[in-house]
């Protein structure tokens, strides 16, 4: 995404953002985006984890029931984890794609779909260093409310205990730090990276689809006078590419969510791996279960990446660095 015709490659102050500016842009985009769409992401996690439609009938029903049962802030359960880690995650993803494009495409100037896809693949691999533990912690917090509803008020206190081993050492309300500590204490670093394979299977195809699609959509709006696309076109290109990529990899996201959910409700299966999860899901809930939360994912990812391209277009990172000089 470092071509002159891409939205984030031209800033008011320079023709090519520095690595620091790219990191700032990615971080700002992540913070703004997550704040805007986190409730929808929470609904997606709960819909993907429930078997059938025993609790939530859809996204709106999920959000309404969550707001009534847990209050407005309940829709942001787990947001602190995302807001803390989304800055390095988005920064790594966007900066890595820029790096690989310049490395593989003669400083990003030559249009080559295969190289664009390879650059996206590299970005997807790099980001899982942060994405996997971030999603691992976020999912436990997001799903706690669904478990409380499923198990009933008499066992609601039980549902908020340790999300790792079920030990008696963590009888307090779950928090990201508590879950992380339990995982590290009982399973080591590998505990935080449970579902790494599923995360890679989701994020690599996503990046392979998103980055080349955005680059080509955005290139359609380039004007001869400015040599770049307008803000509106870049924003819409990011939204469109994000939606397509998000829906395309939804089955892999469902598998990842199920595998990374540590605490199960009564009658819910545990999974030994990706193949086991896919087989049980297909047999017990049918192929349509693999598309659970697809609409939510599109509504989450589209503005996230639209905002990201908008931040790059405005050049917030470059402006911040200029003010600090």
PAKE-861820 format. One line per field, with one value per residue (C-alpha): residue in one letter; residue number from 0; x, y, z. Coordinates in steps of 0.05 Angstrom, whole numbers, always signed. Layout:
<pts>
voti A:...;
kollo NUM:...;
u X:...;
v Y:...;
w Z:...;
</pts>
This chain:
<pts>
voti X:X:X:X:X:X:X:X:X:X:X:X:X:X:X:X:X:X:X:X:X:X:X:X:X:X:X:X:X:X:X:X:X:X:X:X:X:X:X:X:X:X:X:X:X:X:X:X:X:X:X:X:X:X:X:X:X:X:X:X:X:X:X:X:X:X:X:X:X:X:X:X:X:X:X:X:X:X:X:X:X:X:X:X:X:X:X:X:X:X:X:X:X:X:X:X:X:X:X:X:X:X:X:X:X:X:X:X:X:X:X:X:X:X:X:X:X:X:X:X:X:X:X:X:X:X:X:X:X:X:X:X:X:X:X:X:X:X:X:X:X:X:X:X:X:X:X:X:X:X:X:X:X:X:X:X:X:X:X:X:X:X:X:X:X:X:X:X:X:X:X:X:X:X:X:X:X:X:X:X:X:X:X:X:X:X:X:X:X:X:X:X:X:X:X:X:X:X:X:X:X:X:X:X:X:X:X:X:X:X:X:X:X:X:X:X:X:X:X:X:X:X:X:X:X:X:X:X:X:X:X:X:X:X:X:X:X:X:X:X:X:X:X:X:X:X:X:X:X:X:X:X:X:X:X:X:X:X:X:X:X:X:X:X:X:X:X:X:X:X:X:X:X:X:X:X:X:X:X:X:X:X:X:X:X:X:X:X:X:X:X:X:X:X:X:X:X:X:X:X:X:X:X:X:X:X:X:X:X:X:X:X:X:X:X:X:X:X:X:X:X:X:X:X:X;
kollo 0:1:2:3:4:5:6:7:8:9:10:11:12:13:14:15:16:17:18:19:20:21:22:23:24:25:26:27:28:29:30:31:32:33:34:35:36:37:38:39:40:41:42:43:44:45:46:47:48:49:50:51:52:53:54:55:56:57:58:59:60:61:62:63:64:65:66:67:68:69:70:71:72:73:74:75:76:77:78:79:80:81:82:83:84:85:86:87:88:89:90:91:92:93:94:95:96:97:98:99:100:101:102:103:104:105:106:107:108:109:110:111:112:113:114:115:116:117:118:119:120:121:122:123:124:125:126:127:128:129:130:131:132:133:134:135:136:137:138:139:140:141:142:143:144:145:146:147:148:149:150:151:152:153:154:155:156:157:158:159:160:161:162:163:164:165:166:167:168:169:170:171:172:173:174:175:176:177:178:179:180:181:182:183:184:185:186:187:188:189:190:191:192:193:194:195:196:197:198:199:200:201:202:203:204:205:206:207:208:209:210:211:212:213:214:215:216:217:218:219:220:221:222:223:224:225:226:227:228:229:230:231:232:233:234:235:236:237:238:239:240:241:242:243:244:245:246:247:248:249:250:251:252:253:254:255:256:257:258:259:260:261:262:263:264:265:266:267:268:269:270:271:272:273:274:275:276:277:278:279:280:281:282:283:284:285:286:287:288:289:290:291:292:293:294:295:296:297:298:299:300:301:302:303:304:305:306:307:308:309:310:311:312:313:314:315:316:317:318:319:320:321:322:323:324;
u +0:+58:+43:+34:-37:-58:-94:-42:+20:+12:+9:+8:+79:+114:+107:+123:+108:+164:+159:+143:+87:+59:+59:+23:-28:-42:-49:-96:-138:-143:-163:-217:-243:-248:-284:-336:-351:-334:-407:-418:-355:-382:-447:-407:-368:-431:-469:-411:-405:-478:-506:-567:-608:-623:-604:-596:-636:-588:-542:-596:-628:-559:-543:-611:-607:-536:-554:-613:-576:-507:-518:-486:-415:-431:-428:-356:-335:-265:-254:-196:-156:-170:-155:-89:-65:-99:-47:+11:-33:-58:+9:+44:-7:-6:+68:+86:+44:+79:+147:+132:+102:+165:+209:+172:+148:+207:+193:+118:+114:+100:+30:+32:-27:+15:+65:+8:-22:+46:+56:-12:+7:+70:+28:-20:+36:+69:+7:-12:+44:-4:-71:-72:-64:-107:-165:-154:-165:-219:-262:-264:-289:-338:-370:-377:-446:-472:-449:-483:-549:-542:-526:-579:-576:-559:-494:-478:-426:-394:-389:-345:-291:-226:-228:-167:-164:-225:-181:-205:-152:-193:-262:-266:-297:-255:-207:-155:-98:-128:-139:-70:-37:-75:-56:+17:+19:-13:+5:+62:+66:+32:-32:-38:-26:-80:-113:-51:-61:-134:-114:-62:-114:-160:-112:-68:-126:-158:-95:-85:-155:-159:-94:-94:-168:-162:-102:-139:-205:-169:-130:-196:-205:-137:-140:-86:-84:-67:-40:-82:-154:-201:-213:-284:-260:-204:-252:-303:-249:-226:-297:-312:-248:-255:-326:-309:-248:-285:-344:-297:-260:-319:-318:-246:-264:-320:-271:-220:-272:-297:-226:-203:-264:-237:-300:-359:-432:-471:-474:-424:-366:-292:-247:-179:-161:-185:-206:-244:-279:-299:-325:-367:-394:-414:-447:-483:-503:-498:-458:-495:-462:-396:-425:-448:-432:-416:-459:-428:-358:-373:-401:-340:-285:-312:-308:-244:-206:-244:-222:-151:-147:-177:-125:-70:-100:-104:-33:-45:+21:+60:+24:+39:+113:+115:+87:+139:+198;
v +0:+47:+65:+140:+126:+95:+135:+132:+141:+215:+263:+338:+340:+286:+240:+178:+169:+147:+81:+120:+157:+92:+63:+124:+122:+49:+59:+118:+82:+22:+62:+102:+42:-5:+48:+56:-17:-58:-73:-105:-146:-169:-191:-229:-268:-287:-307:-350:-385:-402:-467:-454:-393:-411:-342:-291:-289:-242:-182:-131:-181:-195:-121:-105:-164:-146:-73:-93:-146:-114:-40:+3:-13:-87:-79:-58:-118:-136:-69:-51:-109:-88:-15:-33:-81:-56:-2:-49:-99:-50:-15:-81:-103:-38:-24:-96:-93:-29:-61:-123:-84:-41:-102:-144:-92:-48:+2:-8:+24:-38:-66:-141:-179:-239:-195:-155:-220:-243:-177:-185:-256:-228:-176:-229:-272:-213:-188:-254:-241:-191:-213:-283:-265:-203:-244:-299:-251:-211:-271:-296:-228:-218:-287:-282:-249:-303:-357:-323:-321:-393:-421:-380:-332:-387:-403:-333:-325:-390:-366:-309:-351:-372:-379:-422:-484:-479:-474:-443:-389:-341:-331:-258:-225:-243:-191:-192:-190:-247:-291:-276:-292:-358:-378:-361:-395:-460:-466:-418:-372:-426:-414:-343:-370:-423:-422:-395:-441:-419:-347:-355:-391:-331:-272:-294:-304:-240:-200:-234:-212:-144:-109:-124:-110:-44:-23:-37:-6:+56:+61:+70:+137:+167:+234:+260:+328:+302:+233:+203:+184:+229:+218:+193:+143:+117:+109:+72:+29:+9:-7:-48:-88:-99:-125:-173:-201:-206:-246:-290:-314:-318:-395:-392:-338:-382:-439:-393:-365:-434:-461:-401:-400:-433:-436:-473:-471:-533:-582:-544:-582:-573:-581:-614:-574:-541:-606:-631:-564:-561:-633:-625:-558:-587:-649:-617:-549:-555:-516:-451:-448:-433:-366:-344:-271:-257:-194:-171:-182:-141:-85:-87:-94:-46:+17:-7:-8:+51:+92:+65:+89:+156:+165:+151:+199:+256:+239:+244:+210:+259:+318:+292:+283:+352:+383:+346:+372;
w +0:-13:-85:-98:-119:-53:-2:+53:+11:+1:+59:+64:+86:+46:-13:+27:+101:+147:+184:+248:+213:+186:+257:+285:+229:+240:+315:+309:+258:+303:+365:+329:+291:+351:+393:+338:+322:+384:+405:+337:+346:+414:+380:+328:+381:+419:+356:+332:+399:+410:+385:+342:+363:+435:+463:+407:+343:+308:+317:+337:+386:+416:+425:+456:+505:+523:+536:+579:+619:+625:+610:+557:+581:+577:+501:+509:+552:+528:+494:+539:+511:+440:+453:+485:+432:+369:+360:+351:+314:+261:+257:+244:+192:+151:+158:+141:+78:+58:+71:+30:-27:-32:-26:-78:-127:-142:-87:-97:-165:-208:-208:-201:-171:-150:-114:-81:-55:-30:+6:+38:+59:+93:+130:+154:+182:+218:+252:+288:+338:+369:+340:+370:+444:+435:+407:+458:+516:+482:+466:+538:+562:+506:+515:+591:+586:+539:+587:+646:+607:+584:+652:+687:+745:+795:+760:+735:+790:+768:+696:+717:+749:+718:+643:+640:+682:+726:+787:+852:+850:+809:+838:+818:+758:+697:+671:+616:+666:+707:+647:+619:+686:+693:+622:+632:+700:+678:+604:+592:+532:+490:+529:+501:+431:+431:+363:+329:+269:+262:+268:+213:+169:+177:+174:+116:+67:+93:+78:+11:-9:+24:+5:-70:-75:-39:-82:-146:-124:-99:-164:-201:-167:-181:-216:-263:-229:-159:-174:-118:-103:-63:+11:-2:-55:-10:+48:+6:-25:+44:+66:+3:+5:+80:+73:+17:+53:+120:+92:+51:+113:+160:+164:+188:+238:+266:+276:+309:+357:+377:+388:+428:+474:+537:+580:+550:+567:+588:+530:+487:+455:+465:+404:+396:+334:+269:+235:+296:+304:+231:+232:+294:+271:+203:+233:+292:+265:+190:+138:+152:+220:+186:+164:+233:+245:+172:+172:+237:+210:+148:+192:+237:+185:+133:+176:+210:+144:+115:+175:+168:+96:+116:+171:+121:+71:+121:+144:+219:+235:+192:+224:+294:+277:+246:+310:+351:+310;
</pts>
